[in-house]
Amino acid sequence: MKRFRFYVPGEDGRPMQFPPEGPFWITGSSDTHTIVVAYSPDLETLTSTGRWPDAEDIDDGGEQDIIFTDRFGKPDWWPT
């Protein structure tokens, strides 16, 4: 999976359809955008109509193992 960091307009950083292919976290916000970190197989999947089609300023962190930390904990919905 690739790890992406990006902005979405508004206050809701969740994907359009749930669940996504990888875990995601809302890491911050501004007056106009929400900051999201998400794992996805590729940019096309990340920005598809079912995920985050309005993603902006996307930083592709490349292929990474999914690792959970204190800051990026395992979501309850993510399988073990």
PyMOL Python script that loads the backbone (N, CA, C, O; Angstrom):
from pymol import cmd

cmd.read_pdbstr("""\
ATOM      1  N   MET A   1       0.844  -1.188   0.000  1.00  0.00           N
ATOM      2  CA  MET A   1       0.000   0.000   0.000  1.00  0.00           C
ATOM      3  C   MET A   1       0.884   1.244   0.000  1.00  0.00           C
ATOM      4  O   MET A   1       2.005   1.237   0.508  1.00  0.00           O
ATOM      5  N   LYS A   2       0.353   2.291  -0.575  1.00  0.00           N
ATOM      6  CA  LYS A   2       1.032   3.579  -0.545  1.00  0.00           C
ATOM      7  C   LYS A   2       0.416   4.424   0.560  1.00  0.00           C
ATOM      8  O   LYS A   2      -0.770   4.306   0.868  1.00  0.00           O
ATOM      9  N   ARG A   3       1.237   5.270   1.144  1.00  0.00           N
ATOM     10  CA  ARG A   3       0.768   6.168   2.202  1.00  0.00           C
ATOM     11  C   ARG A   3       0.673   7.567   1.614  1.00  0.00           C
ATOM     12  O   ARG A   3       1.643   8.082   1.060  1.00  0.00           O
ATOM     13  N   PHE A   4      -0.500   8.178   1.737  1.00  0.00           N
ATOM     14  CA  PHE A   4      -0.743   9.510   1.202  1.00  0.00           C
ATOM     15  C   PHE A   4      -1.131  10.469   2.320  1.00  0.00           C
ATOM     16  O   PHE A   4      -1.762  10.084   3.304  1.00  0.00           O
ATOM     17  N   ARG A   5      -0.737  11.723   2.143  1.00  0.00           N
ATOM     18  CA  ARG A   5      -1.192  12.813   3.028  1.00  0.00           C
ATOM     19  C   ARG A   5      -1.787  13.858   2.108  1.00  0.00           C
ATOM     20  O   ARG A   5      -1.176  14.220   1.102  1.00  0.00           O
ATOM     21  N   PHE A   6      -2.980  14.351   2.443  1.00  0.00           N
ATOM     22  CA  PHE A   6      -3.673  15.271   1.545  1.00  0.00           C
ATOM     23  C   PHE A   6      -4.691  16.115   2.299  1.00  0.00           C
ATOM     24  O   PHE A   6      -4.956  15.896   3.482  1.00  0.00           O
ATOM     25  N   TYR A   7      -5.250  17.077   1.592  1.00  0.00           N
ATOM     26  CA  TYR A   7      -6.268  17.973   2.125  1.00  0.00           C
ATOM     27  C   TYR A   7      -7.582  17.716   1.394  1.00  0.00           C
ATOM     28  O   TYR A   7      -7.588  17.436   0.195  1.00  0.00           O
ATOM     29  N   VAL A   8      -8.689  17.811   2.118  1.00  0.00           N
ATOM     30  CA  VAL A   8     -10.006  17.794   1.494  1.00  0.00           C
ATOM     31  C   VAL A   8     -10.758  19.029   1.962  1.00  0.00           C
ATOM     32  O   VAL A   8     -10.665  19.403   3.131  1.00  0.00           O
ATOM     33  N   PRO A   9     -11.502  19.669   1.066  1.00  0.00           N
ATOM     34  CA  PRO A   9     -12.263  20.851   1.468  1.00  0.00           C
ATOM     35  C   PRO A   9     -13.319  20.500   2.514  1.00  0.00           C
ATOM     36  O   PRO A   9     -13.916  19.424   2.468  1.00  0.00           O
ATOM     37  N   GLY A  10     -13.540  21.399   3.439  1.00  0.00           N
ATOM     38  CA  GLY A  10     -14.586  21.223   4.437  1.00  0.00           C
ATOM     39  C   GLY A  10     -14.102  20.564   5.713  1.00  0.00           C
ATOM     40  O   GLY A  10     -12.903  20.439   5.963  1.00  0.00           O
ATOM     41  N   GLU A  11     -15.076  20.146   6.516  1.00  0.00           N
ATOM     42  CA  GLU A  11     -14.794  19.623   7.852  1.00  0.00           C
ATOM     43  C   GLU A  11     -14.840  18.098   7.945  1.00  0.00           C
ATOM     44  O   GLU A  11     -14.524  17.541   8.996  1.00  0.00           O
ATOM     45  N   ASP A  12     -15.224  17.422   6.878  1.00  0.00           N
ATOM     46  CA  ASP A  12     -15.401  15.967   6.933  1.00  0.00           C
ATOM     47  C   ASP A  12     -14.328  15.291   6.085  1.00  0.00           C
ATOM     48  O   ASP A  12     -14.367  15.369   4.857  1.00  0.00           O
ATOM     49  N   GLY A  13     -13.383  14.635   6.728  1.00  0.00           N
ATOM     50  CA  GLY A  13     -12.286  13.994   6.023  1.00  0.00           C
ATOM     51  C   GLY A  13     -12.514  12.531   5.716  1.00  0.00           C
ATOM     52  O   GLY A  13     -11.603  11.857   5.236  1.00  0.00           O
ATOM     53  N   ARG A  14     -13.701  12.025   5.977  1.00  0.00           N
ATOM     54  CA  ARG A  14     -13.982  10.616   5.713  1.00  0.00           C
ATOM     55  C   ARG A  14     -14.145  10.366   4.214  1.00  0.00           C
ATOM     56  O   ARG A  14     -14.506  11.277   3.469  1.00  0.00           O
ATOM     57  N   PRO A  15     -13.878   9.128   3.766  1.00  0.00           N
ATOM     58  CA  PRO A  15     -14.077   8.821   2.346  1.00  0.00           C
ATOM     59  C   PRO A  15     -15.557   8.852   1.987  1.00  0.00           C
ATOM     60  O   PRO A  15     -16.420   8.756   2.859  1.00  0.00           O
ATOM     61  N   MET A  16     -15.843   8.989   0.688  1.00  0.00           N
ATOM     62  CA  MET A  16     -17.225   9.045   0.220  1.00  0.00           C
ATOM     63  C   MET A  16     -17.956   7.728   0.475  1.00  0.00           C
ATOM     64  O   MET A  16     -19.139   7.734   0.813  1.00  0.00           O
ATOM     65  N   GLN A  17     -17.260   6.595   0.315  1.00  0.00           N
ATOM     66  CA  GLN A  17     -17.838   5.282   0.602  1.00  0.00           C
ATOM     67  C   GLN A  17     -16.927   4.568   1.592  1.00  0.00           C
ATOM     68  O   GLN A  17     -15.708   4.734   1.579  1.00  0.00           O
ATOM     69  N   PHE A  18     -17.552   3.775   2.444  1.00  0.00           N
ATOM     70  CA  PHE A  18     -16.818   3.125   3.522  1.00  0.00           C
ATOM     71  C   PHE A  18     -17.013   1.626   3.424  1.00  0.00           C
ATOM     72  O   PHE A  18     -18.107   1.188   3.068  1.00  0.00           O
ATOM     73  N   PRO A  19     -16.033   0.835   3.714  1.00  0.00           N
ATOM     74  CA  PRO A  19     -14.685   1.194   4.159  1.00  0.00           C
ATOM     75  C   PRO A  19     -13.725   1.370   2.974  1.00  0.00           C
ATOM     76  O   PRO A  19     -13.941   0.797   1.906  1.00  0.00           O
ATOM     77  N   PRO A  20     -12.687   2.151   3.166  1.00  0.00           N
ATOM     78  CA  PRO A  20     -11.666   2.271   2.133  1.00  0.00           C
ATOM     79  C   PRO A  20     -10.746   1.046   2.132  1.00  0.00           C
ATOM     80  O   PRO A  20     -10.862   0.174   2.993  1.00  0.00           O
ATOM     81  N   GLU A  21      -9.851   0.988   1.176  1.00  0.00           N
ATOM     82  CA  GLU A  21      -8.948  -0.159   1.039  1.00  0.00           C
ATOM     83  C   GLU A  21      -7.897  -0.216   2.140  1.00  0.00           C
ATOM     84  O   GLU A  21      -7.342  -1.281   2.409  1.00  0.00           O
ATOM     85  N   GLY A  22      -7.624   0.893   2.768  1.00  0.00           N
ATOM     86  CA  GLY A  22      -6.629   0.943   3.831  1.00  0.00           C
ATOM     87  C   GLY A  22      -7.083   1.871   4.941  1.00  0.00           C
ATOM     88  O   GLY A  22      -8.048   2.616   4.770  1.00  0.00           O
ATOM     89  N   PRO A  23      -6.403   1.836   6.070  1.00  0.00           N
ATOM     90  CA  PRO A  23      -6.768   2.725   7.179  1.00  0.00           C
ATOM     91  C   PRO A  23      -6.502   4.187   6.825  1.00  0.00           C
ATOM     92  O   PRO A  23      -5.687   4.495   5.956  1.00  0.00           O
ATOM     93  N   PHE A  24      -7.204   5.070   7.513  1.00  0.00           N
ATOM     94  CA  PHE A  24      -7.002   6.512   7.332  1.00  0.00           C
ATOM     95  C   PHE A  24      -7.186   7.209   8.670  1.00  0.00           C
ATOM     96  O   PHE A  24      -7.821   6.680   9.582  1.00  0.00           O
ATOM     97  N   TRP A  25      -6.622   8.400   8.768  1.00  0.00           N
ATOM     98  CA  TRP A  25      -6.723   9.214   9.973  1.00  0.00           C
ATOM     99  C   TRP A  25      -6.920  10.664   9.591  1.00  0.00           C
ATOM    100  O   TRP A  25      -6.320  11.146   8.631  1.00  0.00           O
ATOM    101  N   ILE A  26      -7.744  11.348  10.327  1.00  0.00           N
ATOM    102  CA  ILE A  26      -7.882  12.803  10.187  1.00  0.00           C
ATOM    103  C   ILE A  26      -6.874  13.393  11.150  1.00  0.00           C
ATOM    104  O   ILE A  26      -6.967  13.192  12.360  1.00  0.00           O
ATOM    105  N   THR A  27      -5.898  14.132  10.605  1.00  0.00           N
ATOM    106  CA  THR A  27      -4.771  14.571  11.420  1.00  0.00           C
ATOM    107  C   THR A  27      -4.803  16.049  11.777  1.00  0.00           C
ATOM    108  O   THR A  27      -3.997  16.503  12.589  1.00  0.00           O
ATOM    109  N   GLY A  28      -5.715  16.802  11.189  1.00  0.00           N
ATOM    110  CA  GLY A  28      -5.786  18.221  11.502  1.00  0.00           C
ATOM    111  C   GLY A  28      -6.795  18.909  10.613  1.00  0.00           C
ATOM    112  O   GLY A  28      -7.443  18.282   9.774  1.00  0.00           O
ATOM    113  N   SER A  29      -6.918  20.226  10.813  1.00  0.00           N
ATOM    114  CA  SER A  29      -7.849  20.990   9.993  1.00  0.00           C
ATOM    115  C   SER A  29      -7.464  22.456  10.009  1.00  0.00           C
ATOM    116  O   SER A  29      -6.712  22.917  10.867  1.00  0.00           O
ATOM    117  N   SER A  30      -8.003  23.173   9.034  1.00  0.00           N
ATOM    118  CA  SER A  30      -7.859  24.624   8.968  1.00  0.00           C
ATOM    119  C   SER A  30      -9.264  25.196   8.842  1.00  0.00           C
ATOM    120  O   SER A  30     -10.245  24.470   8.999  1.00  0.00           O
ATOM    121  N   ASP A  31      -9.368  26.463   8.565  1.00  0.00           N
ATOM    122  CA  ASP A  31     -10.690  27.069   8.386  1.00  0.00           C
ATOM    123  C   ASP A  31     -11.409  26.506   7.163  1.00  0.00           C
ATOM    124  O   ASP A  31     -12.637  26.556   7.091  1.00  0.00           O
ATOM    125  N   THR A  32     -10.664  25.976   6.209  1.00  0.00           N
ATOM    126  CA  THR A  32     -11.265  25.560   4.942  1.00  0.00           C
ATOM    127  C   THR A  32     -11.067  24.088   4.582  1.00  0.00           C
ATOM    128  O   THR A  32     -11.786  23.566   3.730  1.00  0.00           O
ATOM    129  N   HIS A  33     -10.111  23.411   5.208  1.00  0.00           N
ATOM    130  CA  HIS A  33      -9.766  22.050   4.807  1.00  0.00           C
ATOM    131  C   HIS A  33      -9.531  21.126   6.000  1.00  0.00           C
ATOM    132  O   HIS A  33      -9.260  21.570   7.116  1.00  0.00           O
ATOM    133  N   THR A  34      -9.645  19.831   5.728  1.00  0.00           N
ATOM    134  CA  THR A  34      -9.295  18.791   6.682  1.00  0.00           C
ATOM    135  C   THR A  34      -8.066  18.061   6.145  1.00  0.00           C
ATOM    136  O   THR A  34      -7.972  17.802   4.945  1.00  0.00           O
ATOM    137  N   ILE A  35      -7.137  17.733   7.018  1.00  0.00           N
ATOM    138  CA  ILE A  35      -5.919  17.028   6.620  1.00  0.00           C
ATOM    139  C   ILE A  35      -6.108  15.549   6.930  1.00  0.00           C
ATOM    140  O   ILE A  35      -6.519  15.174   8.028  1.00  0.00           O
ATOM    141  N   VAL A  36      -5.797  14.712   5.931  1.00  0.00           N
ATOM    142  CA  VAL A  36      -6.018  13.268   6.047  1.00  0.00           C
ATOM    143  C   VAL A  36      -4.731  12.534   5.689  1.00  0.00           C
ATOM    144  O   VAL A  36      -4.008  12.935   4.776  1.00  0.00           O
ATOM    145  N   VAL A  37      -4.454  11.459   6.414  1.00  0.00           N
ATOM    146  CA  VAL A  37      -3.409  10.496   6.058  1.00  0.00           C
ATOM    147  C   VAL A  37      -4.136   9.194   5.787  1.00  0.00           C
ATOM    148  O   VAL A  37      -4.933   8.739   6.608  1.00  0.00           O
ATOM    149  N   ALA A  38      -3.860   8.585   4.625  1.00  0.00           N
ATOM    150  CA  ALA A  38      -4.562   7.356   4.256  1.00  0.00           C
ATOM    151  C   ALA A  38      -3.653   6.429   3.464  1.00  0.00           C
ATOM    152  O   ALA A  38      -2.794   6.875   2.702  1.00  0.00           O
ATOM    153  N   TYR A  39      -3.856   5.146   3.655  1.00  0.00           N
ATOM    154  CA  TYR A  39      -3.200   4.134   2.839  1.00  0.00           C
ATOM    155  C   TYR A  39      -4.145   3.766   1.700  1.00  0.00           C
ATOM    156  O   TYR A  39      -5.346   3.600   1.909  1.00  0.00           O
ATOM    157  N   SER A  40      -3.599   3.639   0.505  1.00  0.00           N
ATOM    158  CA  SER A  40      -4.376   3.278  -0.666  1.00  0.00           C
ATOM    159  C   SER A  40      -3.461   2.559  -1.650  1.00  0.00           C
ATOM    160  O   SER A  40      -2.255   2.806  -1.652  1.00  0.00           O
ATOM    161  N   PRO A  41      -4.005   1.676  -2.486  1.00  0.00           N
ATOM    162  CA  PRO A  41      -3.146   0.971  -3.430  1.00  0.00           C
ATOM    163  C   PRO A  41      -2.445   1.895  -4.423  1.00  0.00           C
ATOM    164  O   PRO A  41      -1.312   1.634  -4.827  1.00  0.00           O
ATOM    165  N   ASP A  42      -3.126   2.984  -4.817  1.00  0.00           N
ATOM    166  CA  ASP A  42      -2.552   3.905  -5.798  1.00  0.00           C
ATOM    167  C   ASP A  42      -3.333   5.214  -5.789  1.00  0.00           C
ATOM    168  O   ASP A  42      -4.381   5.321  -5.153  1.00  0.00           O
ATOM    169  N   LEU A  43      -2.812   6.198  -6.499  1.00  0.00           N
ATOM    170  CA  LEU A  43      -3.424   7.525  -6.554  1.00  0.00           C
ATOM    171  C   LEU A  43      -4.809   7.468  -7.195  1.00  0.00           C
ATOM    172  O   LEU A  43      -5.723   8.167  -6.759  1.00  0.00           O
ATOM    173  N   GLU A  44      -4.965   6.651  -8.211  1.00  0.00           N
ATOM    174  CA  GLU A  44      -6.258   6.548  -8.892  1.00  0.00           C
ATOM    175  C   GLU A  44      -7.355   6.055  -7.946  1.00  0.00           C
ATOM    176  O   GLU A  44      -8.477   6.561  -7.980  1.00  0.00           O
ATOM    177  N   THR A  45      -7.038   5.082  -7.112  1.00  0.00           N
ATOM    178  CA  THR A  45      -8.008   4.579  -6.136  1.00  0.00           C
ATOM    179  C   THR A  45      -8.291   5.649  -5.086  1.00  0.00           C
ATOM    180  O   THR A  45      -9.444   5.877  -4.719  1.00  0.00           O
ATOM    181  N   LEU A  46      -7.244   6.298  -4.609  1.00  0.00           N
ATOM    182  CA  LEU A  46      -7.405   7.337  -3.587  1.00  0.00           C
ATOM    183  C   LEU A  46      -8.351   8.442  -4.042  1.00  0.00           C
ATOM    184  O   LEU A  46      -9.189   8.907  -3.269  1.00  0.00           O
ATOM    185  N   THR A  47      -8.215   8.863  -5.301  1.00  0.00           N
ATOM    186  CA  THR A  47      -8.991   9.995  -5.804  1.00  0.00           C
ATOM    187  C   THR A  47     -10.244   9.571  -6.572  1.00  0.00           C
ATOM    188  O   THR A  47     -10.875  10.401  -7.226  1.00  0.00           O
ATOM    189  N   SER A  48     -10.610   8.295  -6.499  1.00  0.00           N
ATOM    190  CA  SER A  48     -11.813   7.818  -7.182  1.00  0.00           C
ATOM    191  C   SER A  48     -13.064   8.404  -6.532  1.00  0.00           C
ATOM    192  O   SER A  48     -13.012   8.928  -5.419  1.00  0.00           O
ATOM    193  N   THR A  49     -14.184   8.310  -7.239  1.00  0.00           N
ATOM    194  CA  THR A  49     -15.432   8.904  -6.741  1.00  0.00           C
ATOM    195  C   THR A  49     -15.896   8.287  -5.424  1.00  0.00           C
ATOM    196  O   THR A  49     -16.631   8.925  -4.670  1.00  0.00           O
ATOM    197  N   GLY A  50     -15.479   7.065  -5.141  1.00  0.00           N
ATOM    198  CA  GLY A  50     -15.882   6.411  -3.899  1.00  0.00           C
ATOM    199  C   GLY A  50     -14.982   6.702  -2.720  1.00  0.00           C
ATOM    200  O   GLY A  50     -15.296   6.313  -1.595  1.00  0.00           O
ATOM    201  N   ARG A  51     -13.881   7.370  -2.949  1.00  0.00           N
ATOM    202  CA  ARG A  51     -12.937   7.633  -1.853  1.00  0.00           C
ATOM    203  C   ARG A  51     -12.822   9.138  -1.583  1.00  0.00           C
ATOM    204  O   ARG A  51     -13.695   9.705  -0.926  1.00  0.00           O
ATOM    205  N   TRP A  52     -11.789   9.782  -2.065  1.00  0.00           N
ATOM    206  CA  TRP A  52     -11.584  11.213  -1.834  1.00  0.00           C
ATOM    207  C   TRP A  52     -11.409  11.927  -3.177  1.00  0.00           C
ATOM    208  O   TRP A  52     -10.295  12.336  -3.506  1.00  0.00           O
ATOM    209  N   PRO A  53     -12.482  12.088  -3.962  1.00  0.00           N
ATOM    210  CA  PRO A  53     -12.348  12.703  -5.284  1.00  0.00           C
ATOM    211  C   PRO A  53     -11.929  14.169  -5.244  1.00  0.00           C
ATOM    212  O   PRO A  53     -11.421  14.700  -6.232  1.00  0.00           O
ATOM    213  N   ASP A  54     -12.142  14.819  -4.107  1.00  0.00           N
ATOM    214  CA  ASP A  54     -11.800  16.235  -3.985  1.00  0.00           C
ATOM    215  C   ASP A  54     -10.472  16.457  -3.254  1.00  0.00           C
ATOM    216  O   ASP A  54     -10.194  17.564  -2.792  1.00  0.00           O
ATOM    217  N   ALA A  55      -9.651  15.404  -3.152  1.00  0.00           N
ATOM    218  CA  ALA A  55      -8.351  15.526  -2.474  1.00  0.00           C
ATOM    219  C   ALA A  55      -7.483  16.552  -3.193  1.00  0.00           C
ATOM    220  O   ALA A  55      -7.464  16.621  -4.422  1.00  0.00           O
ATOM    221  N   GLU A  56      -6.769  17.342  -2.406  1.00  0.00           N
ATOM    222  CA  GLU A  56      -5.894  18.387  -2.932  1.00  0.00           C
ATOM    223  C   GLU A  56      -4.526  18.280  -2.287  1.00  0.00           C
ATOM    224  O   GLU A  56      -4.378  17.700  -1.211  1.00  0.00           O
ATOM    225  N   ASP A  57      -3.539  18.837  -2.943  1.00  0.00           N
ATOM    226  CA  ASP A  57      -2.174  18.921  -2.403  1.00  0.00           C
ATOM    227  C   ASP A  57      -1.737  17.553  -1.853  1.00  0.00           C
ATOM    228  O   ASP A  57      -1.358  17.427  -0.689  1.00  0.00           O
ATOM    229  N   ILE A  58      -1.800  16.550  -2.712  1.00  0.00           N
ATOM    230  CA  ILE A  58      -1.550  15.158  -2.316  1.00  0.00           C
ATOM    231  C   ILE A  58      -0.049  14.883  -2.261  1.00  0.00           C
ATOM    232  O   ILE A  58       0.675  15.115  -3.229  1.00  0.00           O
ATOM    233  N   ASP A  59       0.400  14.386  -1.114  1.00  0.00           N
ATOM    234  CA  ASP A  59       1.790  13.970  -0.933  1.00  0.00           C
ATOM    235  C   ASP A  59       1.819  12.443  -0.952  1.00  0.00           C
ATOM    236  O   ASP A  59       1.243  11.792  -0.080  1.00  0.00           O
ATOM    237  N   ASP A  60       2.496  11.877  -1.955  1.00  0.00           N
ATOM    238  CA  ASP A  60       2.613  10.433  -2.092  1.00  0.00           C
ATOM    239  C   ASP A  60       3.850   9.978  -1.330  1.00  0.00           C
ATOM    240  O   ASP A  60       4.974  10.252  -1.751  1.00  0.00           O
ATOM    241  N   GLY A  61       3.654   9.289  -0.219  1.00  0.00           N
ATOM    242  CA  GLY A  61       4.762   8.801   0.592  1.00  0.00           C
ATOM    243  C   GLY A  61       5.365   7.509   0.092  1.00  0.00           C
ATOM    244  O   GLY A  61       6.313   6.996   0.685  1.00  0.00           O
ATOM    245  N   GLY A  62       4.820   6.968  -1.009  1.00  0.00           N
ATOM    246  CA  GLY A  62       5.358   5.750  -1.577  1.00  0.00           C
ATOM    247  C   GLY A  62       4.873   4.505  -0.863  1.00  0.00           C
ATOM    248  O   GLY A  62       4.075   4.561   0.073  1.00  0.00           O
ATOM    249  N   GLU A  63       5.386   3.377  -1.339  1.00  0.00           N
ATOM    250  CA  GLU A  63       5.024   2.084  -0.762  1.00  0.00           C
ATOM    251  C   GLU A  63       5.531   2.002   0.680  1.00  0.00           C
ATOM    252  O   GLU A  63       6.701   2.263   0.958  1.00  0.00           O
ATOM    253  N   GLN A  64       4.631   1.636   1.584  1.00  0.00           N
ATOM    254  CA  GLN A  64       4.987   1.496   2.999  1.00  0.00           C
ATOM    255  C   GLN A  64       4.145   0.390   3.614  1.00  0.00           C
ATOM    256  O   GLN A  64       2.990   0.194   3.237  1.00  0.00           O
ATOM    257  N   ASP A  65       4.719  -0.317   4.545  1.00  0.00           N
ATOM    258  CA  ASP A  65       3.944  -1.257   5.332  1.00  0.00           C
ATOM    259  C   ASP A  65       2.978  -0.469   6.200  1.00  0.00           C
ATOM    260  O   ASP A  65       3.293   0.635   6.646  1.00  0.00           O
ATOM    261  N   ILE A  66       1.807  -1.035   6.440  1.00  0.00           N
ATOM    262  CA  ILE A  66       0.856  -0.397   7.341  1.00  0.00           C
ATOM    263  C   ILE A  66       1.313  -0.676   8.760  1.00  0.00           C
ATOM    264  O   ILE A  66       1.316  -1.819   9.217  1.00  0.00           O
ATOM    265  N   ILE A  67       1.698   0.382   9.444  1.00  0.00           N
ATOM    266  CA  ILE A  67       2.188   0.270  10.815  1.00  0.00           C
ATOM    267  C   ILE A  67       1.340   1.178  11.698  1.00  0.00           C
ATOM    268  O   ILE A  67       1.110   2.342  11.371  1.00  0.00           O
ATOM    269  N   PHE A  68       0.883   0.637  12.807  1.00  0.00           N
ATOM    270  CA  PHE A  68       0.087   1.418  13.751  1.00  0.00           C
ATOM    271  C   PHE A  68       0.977   1.896  14.887  1.00  0.00           C
ATOM    272  O   PHE A  68       1.834   1.164  15.382  1.00  0.00           O
ATOM    273  N   THR A  69       0.752   3.146  15.289  1.00  0.00           N
ATOM    274  CA  THR A  69       1.532   3.771  16.351  1.00  0.00           C
ATOM    275  C   THR A  69       0.580   4.429  17.346  1.00  0.00           C
ATOM    276  O   THR A  69      -0.639   4.341  17.199  1.00  0.00           O
ATOM    277  N   ASP A  70       1.137   5.084  18.352  1.00  0.00           N
ATOM    278  CA  ASP A  70       0.296   5.825  19.295  1.00  0.00           C
ATOM    279  C   ASP A  70      -0.477   6.926  18.569  1.00  0.00           C
ATOM    280  O   ASP A  70      -1.647   7.166  18.867  1.00  0.00           O
ATOM    281  N   ARG A  71       0.170   7.587  17.626  1.00  0.00           N
ATOM    282  CA  ARG A  71      -0.482   8.682  16.901  1.00  0.00           C
ATOM    283  C   ARG A  71      -1.424   8.155  15.822  1.00  0.00           C
ATOM    284  O   ARG A  71      -2.491   8.728  15.601  1.00  0.00           O
ATOM    285  N   PHE A  72      -1.045   7.078  15.153  1.00  0.00           N
ATOM    286  CA  PHE A  72      -1.840   6.489  14.084  1.00  0.00           C
ATOM    287  C   PHE A  72      -2.255   5.075  14.498  1.00  0.00           C
ATOM    288  O   PHE A  72      -1.729   4.078  14.004  1.00  0.00           O
ATOM    289  N   GLY A  73      -3.215   5.026  15.422  1.00  0.00           N
ATOM    290  CA  GLY A  73      -3.650   3.754  15.988  1.00  0.00           C
ATOM    291  C   GLY A  73      -4.487   2.942  15.010  1.00  0.00           C
ATOM    292  O   GLY A  73      -4.983   3.471  14.015  1.00  0.00           O
ATOM    293  N   LYS A  74      -4.639   1.658  15.299  1.00  0.00           N
ATOM    294  CA  LYS A  74      -5.437   0.772  14.454  1.00  0.00           C
ATOM    295  C   LYS A  74      -6.914   1.150  14.610  1.00  0.00           C
ATOM    296  O   LYS A  74      -7.450   1.118  15.718  1.00  0.00           O
ATOM    297  N   PRO A  75      -7.575   1.510  13.493  1.00  0.00           N
ATOM    298  CA  PRO A  75      -9.000   1.826  13.579  1.00  0.00           C
ATOM    299  C   PRO A  75      -9.811   0.607  13.996  1.00  0.00           C
ATOM    300  O   PRO A  75      -9.458  -0.523  13.658  1.00  0.00           O
ATOM    301  N   ASP A  76     -10.892   0.831  14.725  1.00  0.00           N
ATOM    302  CA  ASP A  76     -11.740  -0.268  15.193  1.00  0.00           C
ATOM    303  C   ASP A  76     -12.280  -1.100  14.033  1.00  0.00           C
ATOM    304  O   ASP A  76     -12.453  -2.309  14.180  1.00  0.00           O
ATOM    305  N   TRP A  77     -12.545  -0.489  12.898  1.00  0.00           N
ATOM    306  CA  TRP A  77     -13.132  -1.191  11.759  1.00  0.00           C
ATOM    307  C   TRP A  77     -12.095  -1.970  10.955  1.00  0.00           C
ATOM    308  O   TRP A  77     -12.474  -2.812  10.141  1.00  0.00           O
ATOM    309  N   TRP A  78     -10.800  -1.720  11.156  1.00  0.00           N
ATOM    310  CA  TRP A  78      -9.768  -2.372  10.368  1.00  0.00           C
ATOM    311  C   TRP A  78      -9.587  -3.803  10.875  1.00  0.00           C
ATOM    312  O   TRP A  78      -9.457  -4.020  12.079  1.00  0.00           O
ATOM    313  N   PRO A  79      -9.577  -4.809   9.938  1.00  0.00           N
ATOM    314  CA  PRO A  79      -9.422  -6.192  10.393  1.00  0.00           C
ATOM    315  C   PRO A  79      -8.048  -6.428  11.021  1.00  0.00           C
ATOM    316  O   PRO A  79      -7.075  -5.758  10.673  1.00  0.00           O
ATOM    317  N   THR A  80      -7.981  -7.360  11.925  1.00  0.00           N
ATOM    318  CA  THR A  80      -6.723  -7.660  12.611  1.00  0.00           C
ATOM    319  C   THR A  80      -5.799  -8.497  11.779  1.00  0.00           C
ATOM    320  O   THR A  80      -4.700  -8.830  12.223  1.00  0.00           O
TER     321      THR A  80
END
""", "prot")
cmd.dss("prot")
cmd.show_as("cartoon", "prot")
cmd.util.cbc("prot")
cmd.orient("prot")
